[in-house]
Amino acid sequence: MNKFLIIVSFIVLNSCGYVEFTYNEDKDLINPLFDKTKVEVEGKDLPIINSYIPLLFGDNKEEKYLLIINIEETQTKRSVETNQATSNLRYELSFLYKIKSIKDKCSTYQKIFLSSFSIIPKSSGYNFGTDTSLEKKYELAVSDNLDRFISSLSTVDIHSC
């Protein structure tokens, strides 16, 4: 029994000798800005974006890039009642992303991503359900927009001006 256990242990250890890690080099990373970027947010103040920035861009250990996110919001009344109360409101968020190289002092990438959602307000006063729904829709719009931005980085070279 001891010989069998030694042989099995030897085979298992020998078969795991050539394991290669998937993310061995920087080019394999999904987000090339992680731990290399200082992020500044301008325009519309969305508190939810401040919780996503550390998760997506890390701690800025190397300070290679500056990412400026400018957020603009447009509200459109899509449906108005006879008493002039809004029954359907559309929000459009425009995120302008600019990546600048700190070392080379030049702009390396710039792109606009749009997000939108609609909400049906339930009353003219304070309504907890409508406010909670609006916060959740902002959160979904911000997270989706940031994900699309990071996905777009895989097709561009942000290292050269």
N, C-alpha and C positions, 0 to 999 in steps of 0.2 A: 504494500500500500504506500509506503514511503517513497519507493522508486517512482510509482505512478504520479504521486503528488509533485515530486521534483521535476519530472518530465513535463507535466502540464504547466507548472509555473515557468519553466524555461521557455516553452512554446509561447505562452502569453506574453512574457516580457520581451522575447525576441520579435514578436509580430508588432509590437507597439514602438519599435525603435525608430521608425521613419515617419513619425507624425509631423505634419507641417501645419502651421497655424494659418488660418484664413486671412487674418489682418496682420500680415508680417511687415508690410510696407505702407507708407502713407497713401500711395496711389489706390490701395484697396479700401480705404476708408470711405464711407458714404458721405460724411460731412468733413470736407477739407479745412473748414474754419474752426473746428473744435479745439479748444485750448490755445488758439492763436489769434483771437479776435477780441477787440474792444467794441462793444455795441452801444450805440446812442440811438434813442428813440425820440422822434420829433413829431409835431403835429398833434393829432387827436390823442388825448390821454386815455389809454386803455390799461387799467391796472393788471388785467389778466396776462398781458404780454410780458410783464416783469417776472412772472413765475415760470414762463417757458424759456426765457433767454438763458438762464444758467443750465437748464437741462440740455438745450440744443447746442450751445456754444462754449460751455465749460467755464474755466476759471481765468482765461487770458494769461497763461503762463509765459508765452513767447512774445506776445505783442507784435505780430507780423502785419495784421490787417486792422482796419477800422471799418466797421459796418454801420452805416447810417440808415435807419428805417424811418421814413417819413410817411405818416398815416393821415389820410384825408377821408372825411366822411361826408356823404350826401344823403339826405333824407327826402324821399318823394312820397307825397300822399297819392296813393293809387285809387282810393275810393273814399268819397266824402258823402256823408248823410245829408238829408234835407236841413237839419239844424246845424250844419257846418262842422259836425264832429267827424273826426277821421276814423274810418272803420278798417282801413288797411294801409299800413305804412311800410315802405320799402327802404332798407338801409343798404347803401353801397359803400364799401371800404376799399380805398385804393392804397396799396402798400408800394412805395418806391424804395427799392433796395439799392444802395450804393456801396461797393466795396472799394476801399482805397488801400494801397500798399503804404505802410508807414515808412519802410526802409527806402523805397524808390520815390515816395511822395507823388504818386500818380493814381488815377482811377483805373481799376482793372475790370470792373463789371458793374453794370447798371441795368435794372429791369423793374418793370411795374407788373404787379399781380393784383387782380381784382377779386373781391369776395362780396357776396350780397346775400341778403336774407329778408324775409318779410315777417311782419308781426301784426296781429290784430288786437289793438288795445281794447280792454273790456270796460273801462270807465275813465272818466276825466279826473277822478281823485286817485288816491293811493290804492294800488291793486297789487297785492303780493304775488299772485300768480303771473301776471303780466311782467312784473319786474324780474322775477326769477327766470321766466322764459327768455326775456331779453338778454339777461346776463349769460345764460347758457348758449344762446345763439351767437353772441359776441365771442364766447370762448371757442365754439366750433369754427367760426369764421377765422379767428386768429390762428388756431392750431392748424387748420387746413392750409391757410396761406403760407405759414412758415414751413410746413412740410413740402409744399410745392416749390418754394424757393430753394430749399436744401436739395431736393431732387433735381432741380435745374442745374445745380453746380456740377453735377457729374458729367455734363456735356460741354463745359467751357473750361478754358485754362485761366484760372484766377492768379497765376503766378507771374504772368507777364503783362506789361502795360500796353 
